[in-house]
Amino acid sequence: MGGLQIYGYRMSLWGEHLGMLDQTIEEPERLTCVHKVNAIADNNWRIFASEDLSFLLGEIQNELLKMMFS
């Protein structure tokens, strides 16, 4: 798999799982990317724990709902 294919695959995973794409996540080794992903995860956890699942971002919401109701 070439470098561009890996990049494209990684970006599609970010988009699917985070529900967004921006320049911050183009370089996952940078602290700004780590902080952004952690902020999204923390926010999703707070929403998940609060019983109101309507504001979870991205595919994570769908996966959590499948686990809860299966």
All heavy atoms as TSV, in Angstrom:
chain	resi	resn	atom	element	x	y	z
A	1	MET	N	N	0.855	-1.173	0.000
A	1	MET	CA	C	0.000	0.000	0.000
A	1	MET	C	C	0.900	1.234	0.000
A	1	MET	O	O	1.767	1.373	0.841
A	1	MET	CB	C	-0.908	-0.036	1.233
A	1	MET	CG	C	-1.988	1.019	1.231
A	1	MET	SD	S	-3.092	0.950	2.668
A	1	MET	CE	C	-4.255	-0.286	2.152
A	2	GLY	N	N	0.665	2.122	-0.939
A	2	GLY	CA	C	1.482	3.323	-1.050
A	2	GLY	C	C	1.135	4.372	-0.011
A	2	GLY	O	O	0.109	4.307	0.654
A	3	GLY	N	N	2.020	5.361	0.104
A	3	GLY	CA	C	1.836	6.415	1.097
A	3	GLY	C	C	0.531	7.175	0.956
A	3	GLY	O	O	-0.134	7.489	1.934
A	4	LEU	N	N	0.135	7.481	-0.291
A	4	LEU	CA	C	-1.129	8.200	-0.492
A	4	LEU	C	C	-2.331	7.345	-0.139
A	4	LEU	O	O	-3.336	7.854	0.356
A	4	LEU	CB	C	-1.235	8.705	-1.934
A	4	LEU	CG	C	-0.326	9.881	-2.285
A	4	LEU	CD1	C	-0.466	10.247	-3.758
A	4	LEU	CD2	C	-0.631	11.086	-1.409
A	5	GLN	N	N	-2.236	6.042	-0.392
A	5	GLN	CA	C	-3.338	5.149	-0.025
A	5	GLN	C	C	-3.486	5.069	1.493
A	5	GLN	O	O	-4.601	5.060	2.012
A	5	GLN	CB	C	-3.119	3.763	-0.610
A	5	GLN	CG	C	-3.289	3.704	-2.109
A	5	GLN	CD	C	-2.953	2.324	-2.644
A	5	GLN	OE1	O	-1.994	1.694	-2.215
A	5	GLN	NE2	N	-3.758	1.858	-3.585
A	6	ILE	N	N	-2.367	4.993	2.188
A	6	ILE	CA	C	-2.407	4.940	3.654
A	6	ILE	C	C	-3.007	6.229	4.201
A	6	ILE	O	O	-3.864	6.208	5.086
A	6	ILE	CB	C	-0.998	4.701	4.234
A	6	ILE	CG1	C	-0.532	3.288	3.859
A	6	ILE	CG2	C	-0.986	4.898	5.742
A	6	ILE	CD1	C	0.925	3.019	4.145
A	7	TYR	N	N	-2.571	7.361	3.655
A	7	TYR	CA	C	-3.100	8.656	4.078
A	7	TYR	C	C	-4.608	8.717	3.846
A	7	TYR	O	O	-5.367	9.113	4.736
A	7	TYR	CB	C	-2.395	9.781	3.312
A	7	TYR	CG	C	-3.005	11.135	3.546
A	7	TYR	CD1	C	-2.679	11.880	4.667
A	7	TYR	CD2	C	-3.918	11.665	2.645
A	7	TYR	CE1	C	-3.246	13.117	4.890
A	7	TYR	CE2	C	-4.492	12.909	2.855
A	7	TYR	CZ	C	-4.149	13.632	3.979
A	7	TYR	OH	O	-4.721	14.855	4.202
A	8	GLY	N	N	-5.048	8.312	2.660
A	8	GLY	CA	C	-6.478	8.331	2.342
A	8	GLY	C	C	-7.276	7.425	3.258
A	8	GLY	O	O	-8.367	7.787	3.715
A	9	TYR	N	N	-6.744	6.241	3.526
A	9	TYR	CA	C	-7.416	5.294	4.416
A	9	TYR	C	C	-7.516	5.878	5.830
A	9	TYR	O	O	-8.569	5.848	6.460
A	9	TYR	CB	C	-6.658	3.968	4.434
A	9	TYR	CG	C	-7.281	2.930	5.314
A	9	TYR	CD1	C	-8.505	2.350	4.990
A	9	TYR	CD2	C	-6.646	2.520	6.486
A	9	TYR	CE1	C	-9.077	1.387	5.803
A	9	TYR	CE2	C	-7.218	1.561	7.303
A	9	TYR	CZ	C	-8.428	1.003	6.957
A	9	TYR	OH	O	-8.990	0.055	7.765
A	10	ARG	N	N	-6.403	6.434	6.318
A	10	ARG	CA	C	-6.396	7.032	7.661
A	10	ARG	C	C	-7.389	8.183	7.749
A	10	ARG	O	O	-8.156	8.287	8.716
A	10	ARG	CB	C	-4.991	7.504	8.015
A	10	ARG	CG	C	-4.892	7.988	9.458
A	10	ARG	CD	C	-3.507	8.474	9.823
A	10	ARG	NE	N	-3.297	9.781	9.241
A	10	ARG	CZ	C	-2.230	10.138	8.540
A	10	ARG	NH1	N	-1.264	9.272	8.320
A	10	ARG	NH2	N	-2.136	11.349	8.039
A	11	MET	N	N	-7.430	9.034	6.748
A	11	MET	CA	C	-8.348	10.174	6.772
A	11	MET	C	C	-9.807	9.704	6.711
A	11	MET	O	O	-10.674	10.283	7.359
A	11	MET	CB	C	-8.038	11.147	5.640
A	11	MET	CG	C	-6.687	11.843	5.780
A	11	MET	SD	S	-6.461	12.708	7.344
A	11	MET	CE	C	-7.562	14.090	7.107
A	12	SER	N	N	-10.079	8.642	5.953
A	12	SER	CA	C	-11.462	8.150	5.911
A	12	SER	C	C	-11.874	7.576	7.270
A	12	SER	O	O	-13.021	7.733	7.684
A	12	SER	CB	C	-11.645	7.119	4.794
A	12	SER	OG	O	-11.039	5.892	5.119
A	13	LEU	N	N	-10.945	6.938	7.963
A	13	LEU	CA	C	-11.252	6.437	9.312
A	13	LEU	C	C	-11.513	7.589	10.277
A	13	LEU	O	O	-12.457	7.545	11.070
A	13	LEU	CB	C	-10.111	5.567	9.843
A	13	LEU	CG	C	-9.973	4.193	9.212
A	13	LEU	CD1	C	-8.721	3.498	9.746
A	13	LEU	CD2	C	-11.200	3.344	9.467
A	14	TRP	N	N	-10.668	8.621	10.231
A	14	TRP	CA	C	-10.892	9.795	11.080
A	14	TRP	C	C	-12.279	10.372	10.809
A	14	TRP	O	O	-13.032	10.665	11.734
A	14	TRP	CB	C	-9.857	10.881	10.807
A	14	TRP	CG	C	-8.498	10.688	11.399
A	14	TRP	CD1	C	-7.334	10.532	10.688
A	14	TRP	CD2	C	-8.124	10.652	12.782
A	14	TRP	NE1	N	-6.276	10.404	11.555
A	14	TRP	CE2	C	-6.740	10.480	12.843
A	14	TRP	CE3	C	-8.845	10.760	13.957
A	14	TRP	CZ2	C	-6.040	10.412	14.042
A	14	TRP	CZ3	C	-8.147	10.679	15.157
A	14	TRP	CH2	C	-6.765	10.509	15.197
A	15	GLY	N	N	-12.597	10.568	9.535
A	15	GLY	CA	C	-13.886	11.154	9.176
A	15	GLY	C	C	-15.056	10.319	9.649
A	15	GLY	O	O	-16.043	10.835	10.177
A	16	GLU	N	N	-14.935	9.015	9.483
A	16	GLU	CA	C	-16.030	8.120	9.882
A	16	GLU	C	C	-16.205	8.090	11.392
A	16	GLU	O	O	-17.315	8.160	11.903
A	16	GLU	CB	C	-15.747	6.715	9.362
A	16	GLU	CG	C	-16.808	5.709	9.738
A	16	GLU	CD	C	-16.502	4.312	9.218
A	16	GLU	OE1	O	-15.669	4.168	8.309
A	16	GLU	OE2	O	-17.104	3.371	9.757
A	17	HIS	N	N	-15.118	7.985	12.122
A	17	HIS	CA	C	-15.212	7.798	13.566
A	17	HIS	C	C	-15.370	9.094	14.352
A	17	HIS	O	O	-15.935	9.080	15.448
A	17	HIS	CB	C	-14.019	7.004	14.083
A	17	HIS	CG	C	-14.036	5.588	13.616
A	17	HIS	ND1	N	-14.929	4.658	14.112
A	17	HIS	CD2	C	-13.316	4.952	12.680
A	17	HIS	CE1	C	-14.742	3.508	13.498
A	17	HIS	NE2	N	-13.772	3.665	12.626
A	18	LEU	N	N	-14.874	10.198	13.794
A	18	LEU	CA	C	-15.004	11.472	14.503
A	18	LEU	C	C	-16.130	12.327	13.964
A	18	LEU	O	O	-16.531	13.297	14.590
A	18	LEU	CB	C	-13.689	12.260	14.440
A	18	LEU	CG	C	-12.487	11.589	15.089
A	18	LEU	CD1	C	-11.256	12.458	14.914
A	18	LEU	CD2	C	-12.751	11.282	16.553
A	19	GLY	N	N	-16.642	11.993	12.787
A	19	GLY	CA	C	-17.723	12.759	12.199
A	19	GLY	C	C	-17.288	14.091	11.628
A	19	GLY	O	O	-18.112	14.967	11.394
A	20	MET	N	N	-15.971	14.266	11.432
A	20	MET	CA	C	-15.458	15.521	10.885
A	20	MET	C	C	-14.050	15.317	10.364
A	20	MET	O	O	-13.393	14.356	10.705
A	20	MET	CB	C	-15.465	16.624	11.943
A	20	MET	CG	C	-14.803	16.263	13.269
A	20	MET	SD	S	-13.025	16.143	13.286
A	20	MET	CE	C	-12.563	17.807	13.496
A	21	LEU	N	N	-13.636	16.225	9.513
A	21	LEU	CA	C	-12.262	16.277	9.037
A	21	LEU	C	C	-11.812	17.729	9.064
A	21	LEU	O	O	-12.566	18.624	8.695
A	21	LEU	CB	C	-12.156	15.766	7.597
A	21	LEU	CG	C	-12.310	14.272	7.384
A	21	LEU	CD1	C	-12.300	13.949	5.888
A	21	LEU	CD2	C	-11.203	13.504	8.081
A	22	ASP	N	N	-10.615	17.959	9.532
A	22	ASP	CA	C	-10.018	19.284	9.403
A	22	ASP	C	C	-8.501	19.127	9.387
A	22	ASP	O	O	-7.976	18.023	9.538
A	22	ASP	CB	C	-10.514	20.260	10.464
A	22	ASP	CG	C	-10.013	19.970	11.865
A	22	ASP	OD1	O	-9.062	19.189	12.036
A	22	ASP	OD2	O	-10.560	20.544	12.810
A	23	GLN	N	N	-7.800	20.220	9.236
A	23	GLN	CA	C	-6.349	20.167	9.101
A	23	GLN	C	C	-5.658	19.642	10.349
A	23	GLN	O	O	-4.574	19.078	10.262
A	23	GLN	CB	C	-5.800	21.544	8.739
A	23	GLN	CG	C	-6.164	21.969	7.340
A	23	GLN	CD	C	-5.592	23.330	6.994
A	23	GLN	OE1	O	-5.260	24.109	7.887
A	23	GLN	NE2	N	-5.489	23.613	5.711
A	24	THR	N	N	-6.267	19.797	11.495
A	24	THR	CA	C	-5.663	19.354	12.745
A	24	THR	C	C	-5.349	17.864	12.725
A	24	THR	O	O	-4.304	17.437	13.210
A	24	THR	CB	C	-6.600	19.648	13.936
A	24	THR	OG1	O	-6.943	21.021	13.912
A	24	THR	CG2	C	-5.956	19.299	15.248
A	25	ILE	N	N	-6.236	17.060	12.151
A	25	ILE	CA	C	-6.039	15.610	12.199
A	25	ILE	C	C	-5.223	15.064	11.040
A	25	ILE	O	O	-5.001	13.863	10.959
A	25	ILE	CB	C	-7.384	14.862	12.311
A	25	ILE	CG1	C	-8.254	15.119	11.096
A	25	ILE	CG2	C	-8.103	15.245	13.592
A	25	ILE	CD1	C	-9.511	14.307	11.081
A	26	GLU	N	N	-4.746	15.933	10.169
A	26	GLU	CA	C	-3.896	15.474	9.072
A	26	GLU	C	C	-2.522	15.025	9.557
A	26	GLU	O	O	-1.824	14.306	8.864
A	26	GLU	CB	C	-3.753	16.566	8.010
A	26	GLU	CG	C	-5.031	16.766	7.228
A	26	GLU	CD	C	-4.881	17.794	6.132
A	26	GLU	OE1	O	-3.748	18.239	5.858
A	26	GLU	OE2	O	-5.916	18.151	5.544
A	27	GLU	N	N	-2.136	15.455	10.740
A	27	GLU	CA	C	-0.847	15.073	11.309
A	27	GLU	C	C	-1.073	14.482	12.704
A	27	GLU	O	O	-0.962	15.174	13.716
A	27	GLU	CB	C	0.076	16.281	11.376
A	27	GLU	CG	C	0.373	16.879	10.003
A	27	GLU	CD	C	1.209	18.124	10.111
A	27	GLU	OE1	O	0.633	19.203	10.334
A	27	GLU	OE2	O	2.435	17.993	9.978
A	28	PRO	N	N	-1.406	13.183	12.780
A	28	PRO	CA	C	-1.789	12.576	14.058
A	28	PRO	C	C	-0.663	12.545	15.086
A	28	PRO	O	O	-0.923	12.346	16.269
A	28	PRO	CB	C	-2.228	11.162	13.668
A	28	PRO	CG	C	-1.594	10.901	12.356
A	28	PRO	CD	C	-1.463	12.227	11.679
A	29	GLU	N	N	0.564	12.771	14.657
A	29	GLU	CA	C	1.690	12.756	15.593
A	29	GLU	C	C	1.812	14.073	16.369
A	29	GLU	O	O	2.549	14.153	17.349
A	29	GLU	CB	C	3.004	12.460	14.850
A	29	GLU	CG	C	3.492	13.572	13.942
A	29	GLU	CD	C	2.831	13.618	12.569
A	29	GLU	OE1	O	1.910	12.829	12.279
A	29	GLU	OE2	O	3.252	14.468	11.776
A	30	ARG	N	N	1.084	15.093	15.967
A	30	ARG	CA	C	1.165	16.408	16.623
A	30	ARG	C	C	0.240	16.474	17.843
A	30	ARG	O	O	-0.832	15.886	17.860
A	30	ARG	CB	C	0.815	17.512	15.634
A	30	ARG	CG	C	1.789	17.564	14.456
A	30	ARG	CD	C	1.478	18.710	13.560
A	30	ARG	NE	N	1.656	19.987	14.244
A	30	ARG	CZ	C	2.758	20.722	14.180
A	30	ARG	NH1	N	3.763	20.304	13.449
A	30	ARG	NH2	N	2.839	21.861	14.825
A	31	LEU	N	N	0.679	17.206	18.845
A	31	LEU	CA	C	-0.120	17.337	20.064
A	31	LEU	C	C	-1.475	17.992	19.808
A	31	LEU	O	O	-2.444	17.676	20.495
A	31	LEU	CB	C	0.645	18.128	21.123
A	31	LEU	CG	C	1.682	17.334	21.911
A	31	LEU	CD1	C	2.411	18.240	22.889
A	31	LEU	CD2	C	1.046	16.168	22.641
A	32	THR	N	N	-1.548	18.884	18.826
A	32	THR	CA	C	-2.839	19.511	18.539
A	32	THR	C	C	-3.860	18.471	18.101
A	32	THR	O	O	-5.031	18.566	18.467
A	32	THR	CB	C	-2.707	20.604	17.462
A	32	THR	OG1	O	-2.059	20.059	16.317
A	32	THR	CG2	C	-1.933	21.801	17.975
A	33	CYS	N	N	-3.421	17.472	17.347
A	33	CYS	CA	C	-4.311	16.390	16.924
A	33	CYS	C	C	-4.731	15.551	18.129
A	33	CYS	O	O	-5.910	15.244	18.302
A	33	CYS	CB	C	-3.626	15.514	15.878
A	33	CYS	SG	S	-4.651	14.126	15.330
A	34	VAL	N	N	-3.775	15.199	18.952
A	34	VAL	CA	C	-4.073	14.397	20.149
A	34	VAL	C	C	-5.078	15.130	21.039
A	34	VAL	O	O	-6.057	14.537	21.504
A	34	VAL	CB	C	-2.772	14.087	20.927
A	34	VAL	CG1	C	-3.080	13.416	22.260
A	34	VAL	CG2	C	-1.838	13.227	20.084
A	35	HIS	N	N	-4.854	16.420	21.247
A	35	HIS	CA	C	-5.764	17.199	22.090
A	35	HIS	C	C	-7.165	17.281	21.484
A	35	HIS	O	O	-8.162	17.188	22.204
A	35	HIS	CB	C	-5.214	18.600	22.336
A	35	HIS	CG	C	-3.975	18.621	23.183
A	35	HIS	ND1	N	-3.884	18.044	24.426
A	35	HIS	CD2	C	-2.744	19.145	22.942
A	35	HIS	CE1	C	-2.689	18.213	24.925
A	35	HIS	NE2	N	-1.965	18.878	24.035
A	36	LYS	N	N	-7.250	17.456	20.176
A	36	LYS	CA	C	-8.561	17.556	19.527
A	36	LYS	C	C	-9.327	16.236	19.643
A	36	LYS	O	O	-10.508	16.222	19.995
A	36	LYS	CB	C	-8.413	17.949	18.065
A	36	LYS	CG	C	-9.749	18.075	17.371
A	36	LYS	CD	C	-9.646	18.919	16.141
A	36	LYS	CE	C	-11.010	19.376	15.749
A	36	LYS	NZ	N	-11.069	20.773	15.467
A	37	VAL	N	N	-8.662	15.115	19.357
A	37	VAL	CA	C	-9.319	13.807	19.447
A	37	VAL	C	C	-9.720	13.522	20.887
A	37	VAL	O	O	-10.827	13.037	21.145
A	37	VAL	CB	C	-8.415	12.701	18.869
A	37	VAL	CG1	C	-8.983	11.320	19.154
A	37	VAL	CG2	C	-8.217	12.899	17.368
A	38	ASN	N	N	-8.847	13.846	21.838
A	38	ASN	CA	C	-9.186	13.641	23.250
A	38	ASN	C	C	-10.369	14.508	23.671
A	38	ASN	O	O	-11.222	14.064	24.442
A	38	ASN	CB	C	-7.979	13.905	24.142
A	38	ASN	CG	C	-6.992	12.761	24.122
A	38	ASN	OD1	O	-7.314	11.647	23.745
A	38	ASN	ND2	N	-5.769	13.046	24.511
A	39	ALA	N	N	-10.435	15.735	23.172
A	39	ALA	CA	C	-11.561	16.616	23.508
A	39	ALA	C	C	-12.873	16.054	22.971
A	39	ALA	O	O	-13.893	16.069	23.667
A	39	ALA	CB	C	-11.314	18.020	22.957
A	40	ILE	N	N	-12.848	15.538	21.741
A	40	ILE	CA	C	-14.054	14.924	21.169
A	40	ILE	C	C	-14.453	13.698	21.986
A	40	ILE	O	O	-15.620	13.505	22.315
A	40	ILE	CB	C	-13.844	14.560	19.687
A	40	ILE	CG1	C	-13.719	15.841	18.855
A	40	ILE	CG2	C	-14.980	13.684	19.167
A	40	ILE	CD1	C	-13.265	15.606	17.427
A	41	ALA	N	N	-13.468	12.876	22.338
A	41	ALA	CA	C	-13.751	11.673	23.135
A	41	ALA	C	C	-14.304	12.039	24.508
A	41	ALA	O	O	-15.273	11.424	24.978
A	41	ALA	CB	C	-12.488	10.825	23.268
A	42	ASP	N	N	-13.711	13.036	25.164
A	42	ASP	CA	C	-14.205	13.462	26.480
A	42	ASP	C	C	-15.638	13.980	26.381
A	42	ASP	O	O	-16.484	13.657	27.224
A	42	ASP	CB	C	-13.312	14.556	27.061
A	42	ASP	CG	C	-11.958	14.039	27.522
A	42	ASP	OD1	O	-11.807	12.809	27.689
A	42	ASP	OD2	O	-11.045	14.873	27.696
A	43	ASN	N	N	-15.893	14.780	25.363
A	43	ASN	CA	C	-17.246	15.302	25.167
A	43	ASN	C	C	-18.241	14.172	24.919
A	43	ASN	O	O	-19.328	14.144	25.498
A	43	ASN	CB	C	-17.259	16.303	24.014
A	43	ASN	CG	C	-18.603	16.976	23.873
A	43	ASN	OD1	O	-19.137	17.520	24.826
A	43	ASN	ND2	N	-19.160	16.921	22.675
A	44	ASN	N	N	-17.867	13.231	24.054
A	44	ASN	CA	C	-18.749	12.099	23.783
A	44	ASN	C	C	-18.993	11.278	25.046
A	44	ASN	O	O	-20.103	10.801	25.273
A	44	ASN	CB	C	-18.171	11.218	22.678
A	44	ASN	CG	C	-18.405	11.782	21.304
A	44	ASN	OD1	O	-19.217	12.684	21.122
A	44	ASN	ND2	N	-17.694	11.272	20.321
A	45	TRP	N	N	-17.975	11.099	25.877
A	45	TRP	CA	C	-18.157	10.343	27.117
A	45	TRP	C	C	-19.122	11.053	28.057
A	45	TRP	O	O	-20.000	10.433	28.648
A	45	TRP	CB	C	-16.824	10.094	27.816
A	45	TRP	CG	C	-17.045	9.295	29.059
A	45	TRP	CD1	C	-17.010	9.742	30.343
A	45	TRP	CD2	C	-17.416	7.914	29.130
A	45	TRP	NE1	N	-17.320	8.721	31.212
A	45	TRP	CE2	C	-17.569	7.590	30.486
A	45	TRP	CE3	C	-17.620	6.922	28.176
A	45	TRP	CZ2	C	-17.921	6.325	30.913
A	45	TRP	CZ3	C	-17.976	5.660	28.613
A	45	TRP	CH2	C	-18.124	5.372	29.951
A	46	ARG	N	N	-18.978	12.376	28.182
A	46	ARG	CA	C	-19.902	13.134	29.051
A	46	ARG	C	C	-21.344	12.994	28.562
A	46	ARG	O	O	-22.258	12.784	29.353
A	46	ARG	CB	C	-19.500	14.608	29.095
A	46	ARG	CG	C	-18.422	14.928	30.087
A	46	ARG	CD	C	-18.270	16.430	30.296
A	46	ARG	NE	N	-17.791	17.106	29.100
A	46	ARG	CZ	C	-16.518	17.166	28.739
A	46	ARG	NH1	N	-15.597	16.593	29.477
A	46	ARG	NH2	N	-16.158	17.815	27.644
A	47	ILE	N	N	-21.522	13.089	27.257
A	47	ILE	CA	C	-22.870	12.954	26.699
A	47	ILE	C	C	-23.389	11.535	26.891
A	47	ILE	O	O	-24.526	11.327	27.298
A	47	ILE	CB	C	-22.880	13.348	25.210
A	47	ILE	CG1	C	-22.571	14.846	25.068
A	47	ILE	CG2	C	-24.210	13.012	24.561
A	47	ILE	CD1	C	-22.254	15.264	23.647
A	48	PHE	N	N	-22.542	10.540	26.636
A	48	PHE	CA	C	-22.937	9.138	26.799
A	48	PHE	C	C	-23.348	8.862	28.240
A	48	PHE	O	O	-24.355	8.206	28.496
A	48	PHE	CB	C	-21.783	8.222	26.390
A	48	PHE	CG	C	-22.054	6.768	26.615
A	48	PHE	CD1	C	-22.947	6.091	25.804
A	48	PHE	CD2	C	-21.422	6.086	27.626
A	48	PHE	CE1	C	-23.203	4.740	26.007
A	48	PHE	CE2	C	-21.673	4.741	27.835
A	48	PHE	CZ	C	-22.567	4.064	27.025
A	49	ALA	N	N	-22.605	9.375	29.183
A	49	ALA	CA	C	-22.892	9.136	30.603
A	49	ALA	C	C	-24.105	9.924	31.085
A	49	ALA	O	O	-24.668	9.605	32.132
A	49	ALA	CB	C	-21.665	9.484	31.435
A	50	SER	N	N	-24.551	10.929	30.335
A	50	SER	CA	C	-25.644	11.782	30.783
A	50	SER	C	C	-27.033	11.305	30.355
A	50	SER	O	O	-28.003	11.966	30.662
A	50	SER	CB	C	-25.445	13.202	30.254
A	50	SER	OG	O	-25.780	13.265	28.888
A	51	GLU	N	N	-27.129	10.211	29.648
A	51	GLU	CA	C	-28.388	9.642	29.160
A	51	GLU	C	C	-28.951	10.367	27.937
A	51	GLU	O	O	-29.964	9.960	27.411
A	51	GLU	CB	C	-29.454	9.592	30.259
A	51	GLU	CG	C	-29.070	8.711	31.427
A	51	GLU	CD	C	-30.179	8.614	32.461
A	51	GLU	OE1	O	-31.336	8.929	32.139
A	51	GLU	OE2	O	-29.873	8.205	33.586
A	52	ASP	N	N	-28.363	11.458	27.489
A	52	ASP	CA	C	-28.803	12.140	26.277
A	52	ASP	C	C	-27.777	11.873	25.187
A	52	ASP	O	O	-26.729	12.505	25.150
A	52	ASP	CB	C	-28.936	13.640	26.514
A	52	ASP	CG	C	-29.379	14.384	25.253
A	52	ASP	OD1	O	-29.786	13.723	24.277
A	52	ASP	OD2	O	-29.314	15.616	25.255
A	53	LEU	N	N	-28.063	10.913	24.312
A	53	LEU	CA	C	-27.106	10.489	23.288
A	53	LEU	C	C	-27.249	11.259	21.982
A	53	LEU	O	O	-26.576	10.967	21.017
A	53	LEU	CB	C	-27.279	8.993	23.000
A	53	LEU	CG	C	-27.092	8.069	24.191
A	53	LEU	CD1	C	-27.352	6.630	23.776
A	53	LEU	CD2	C	-25.718	8.218	24.788
A	54	SER	N	N	-28.085	12.266	21.943
A	54	SER	CA	C	-28.394	12.918	20.680
A	54	SER	C	C	-27.244	13.748	20.115
A	54	SER	O	O	-27.251	14.067	18.937
A	54	SER	CB	C	-29.623	13.804	20.839
A	54	SER	OG	O	-29.376	14.816	21.793
A	55	PHE	N	N	-26.240	14.083	20.929
A	55	PHE	CA	C	-25.177	14.960	20.448
A	55	PHE	C	C	-23.835	14.268	20.266
A	55	PHE	O	O	-22.837	14.943	20.070
A	55	PHE	CB	C	-25.011	16.147	21.395
A	55	PHE	CG	C	-26.228	17.018	21.431
A	55	PHE	CD1	C	-27.082	16.970	22.511
A	55	PHE	CD2	C	-26.529	17.848	20.371
A	55	PHE	CE1	C	-28.218	17.766	22.542
A	55	PHE	CE2	C	-27.662	18.648	20.397
A	55	PHE	CZ	C	-28.499	18.606	21.481
A	56	LEU	N	N	-23.769	12.944	20.340
A	56	LEU	CA	C	-22.500	12.252	20.096
A	56	LEU	C	C	-22.060	12.472	18.663
A	56	LEU	O	O	-22.872	12.494	17.743
A	56	LEU	CB	C	-22.639	10.750	20.360
A	56	LEU	CG	C	-22.719	10.333	21.817
A	56	LEU	CD1	C	-23.005	8.842	21.904
A	56	LEU	CD2	C	-21.445	10.654	22.552
A	57	LEU	N	N	-20.761	12.608	18.452
A	57	LEU	CA	C	-20.234	12.878	17.124
A	57	LEU	C	C	-19.843	11.602	16.399
A	57	LEU	O	O	-19.225	10.720	16.965
A	57	LEU	CB	C	-18.999	13.779	17.216
A	57	LEU	CG	C	-19.234	15.185	17.731
A	57	LEU	CD1	C	-17.897	15.908	17.832
A	57	LEU	CD2	C	-20.164	15.941	16.815
A	58	GLY	N	N	-20.189	11.533	15.124
A	58	GLY	CA	C	-19.669	10.517	14.227
A	58	GLY	C	C	-20.168	9.109	14.470
A	58	GLY	O	O	-21.169	8.861	15.122
A	59	GLU	N	N	-19.416	8.180	13.921
A	59	GLU	CA	C	-19.739	6.754	13.957
A	59	GLU	C	C	-19.731	6.210	15.373
A	59	GLU	O	O	-20.378	5.213	15.665
A	59	GLU	CB	C	-18.722	6.003	13.090
A	59	GLU	CG	C	-18.994	4.539	12.906
A	59	GLU	CD	C	-20.223	4.256	12.055
A	59	GLU	OE1	O	-20.680	5.139	11.310
A	59	GLU	OE2	O	-20.738	3.131	12.152
A	60	ILE	N	N	-19.016	6.872	16.266
A	60	ILE	CA	C	-18.942	6.421	17.659
A	60	ILE	C	C	-20.348	6.304	18.239
A	60	ILE	O	O	-20.659	5.352	18.940
A	60	ILE	CB	C	-18.066	7.380	18.483
A	60	ILE	CG1	C	-16.625	7.316	17.968
A	60	ILE	CG2	C	-18.133	7.069	19.964
A	60	ILE	CD1	C	-15.723	8.403	18.498
A	61	GLN	N	N	-21.217	7.239	17.911
A	61	GLN	CA	C	-22.595	7.195	18.399
A	61	GLN	C	C	-23.279	5.919	17.941
A	61	GLN	O	O	-23.896	5.219	18.738
A	61	GLN	CB	C	-23.378	8.402	17.904
A	61	GLN	CG	C	-24.847	8.346	18.282
A	61	GLN	CD	C	-25.661	9.444	17.622
A	61	GLN	OE1	O	-25.297	9.932	16.565
A	61	GLN	NE2	N	-26.747	9.816	18.240
A	62	ASN	N	N	-23.186	5.602	16.679
A	62	ASN	CA	C	-23.852	4.421	16.150
A	62	ASN	C	C	-23.332	3.148	16.801
A	62	ASN	O	O	-24.103	2.246	17.123
A	62	ASN	CB	C	-23.674	4.345	14.634
A	62	ASN	CG	C	-24.347	5.491	13.926
A	62	ASN	OD1	O	-25.319	6.046	14.417
A	62	ASN	ND2	N	-23.823	5.861	12.785
A	63	GLU	N	N	-22.025	3.071	16.997
A	63	GLU	CA	C	-21.444	1.879	17.616
A	63	GLU	C	C	-21.888	1.732	19.069
A	63	GLU	O	O	-22.200	0.631	19.519
A	63	GLU	CB	C	-19.909	1.917	17.532
A	63	GLU	CG	C	-19.384	1.852	16.113
A	63	GLU	CD	C	-19.862	0.626	15.353
A	63	GLU	OE1	O	-19.882	-0.480	15.922
A	63	GLU	OE2	O	-20.235	0.783	14.182
A	64	LEU	N	N	-21.938	2.829	19.815
A	64	LEU	CA	C	-22.391	2.761	21.208
A	64	LEU	C	C	-23.846	2.321	21.290
A	64	LEU	O	O	-24.209	1.507	22.138
A	64	LEU	CB	C	-22.213	4.112	21.889
A	64	LEU	CG	C	-20.772	4.508	22.210
A	64	LEU	CD1	C	-20.729	5.950	22.706
A	64	LEU	CD2	C	-20.162	3.587	23.217
A	65	LEU	N	N	-24.687	2.852	20.417
A	65	LEU	CA	C	-26.094	2.472	20.430
A	65	LEU	C	C	-26.276	1.004	20.076
A	65	LEU	O	O	-27.094	0.315	20.677
A	65	LEU	CB	C	-26.889	3.369	19.488
A	65	LEU	CG	C	-27.032	4.815	19.938
A	65	LEU	CD1	C	-27.697	5.645	18.857
A	65	LEU	CD2	C	-27.784	4.915	21.243
A	66	LYS	N	N	-25.508	0.497	19.114
A	66	LYS	CA	C	-25.585	-0.922	18.767
A	66	LYS	C	C	-25.216	-1.783	19.961
A	66	LYS	O	O	-25.866	-2.789	20.234
A	66	LYS	CB	C	-24.635	-1.239	17.604
A	66	LYS	CG	C	-25.124	-0.755	16.264
A	66	LYS	CD	C	-24.092	-1.125	15.200
A	66	LYS	CE	C	-24.317	-0.370	13.928
A	66	LYS	NZ	N	-23.240	-0.574	12.961
A	67	MET	N	N	-24.165	-1.405	20.690
A	67	MET	CA	C	-23.738	-2.203	21.845
A	67	MET	C	C	-24.778	-2.157	22.950
A	67	MET	O	O	-25.023	-3.154	23.617
A	67	MET	CB	C	-22.393	-1.693	22.369
A	67	MET	CG	C	-21.245	-1.985	21.446
A	67	MET	SD	S	-19.590	-1.538	22.010
A	67	MET	CE	C	-19.811	-0.230	23.157
A	68	MET	N	N	-25.399	-1.002	23.145
A	68	MET	CA	C	-26.370	-0.864	24.226
A	68	MET	C	C	-27.636	-1.668	23.984
A	68	MET	O	O	-28.226	-2.206	24.913
A	68	MET	CB	C	-26.745	0.605	24.404
A	68	MET	CG	C	-25.655	1.452	25.005
A	68	MET	SD	S	-26.101	3.204	25.045
A	68	MET	CE	C	-27.618	3.181	25.967
A	69	PHE	N	N	-28.064	-1.765	22.729
A	69	PHE	CA	C	-29.360	-2.367	22.444
A	69	PHE	C	C	-29.265	-3.726	21.770
A	69	PHE	O	O	-30.264	-4.229	21.275
A	69	PHE	CB	C	-30.202	-1.409	21.591
A	69	PHE	CG	C	-30.511	-0.135	22.330
A	69	PHE	CD1	C	-29.929	1.054	21.949
A	69	PHE	CD2	C	-31.354	-0.138	23.418
A	69	PHE	CE1	C	-30.204	2.240	22.634
A	69	PHE	CE2	C	-31.642	1.029	24.105
A	69	PHE	CZ	C	-31.065	2.223	23.711
A	70	SER	N	N	-28.100	-4.322	21.763
A	70	SER	CA	C	-27.998	-5.671	21.154
A	70	SER	C	C	-27.957	-6.750	22.199
A	70	SER	O	O	-27.846	-6.540	23.351
A	70	SER	CB	C	-26.781	-5.744	20.262
A	70	SER	OG	O	-25.605	-5.544	21.004
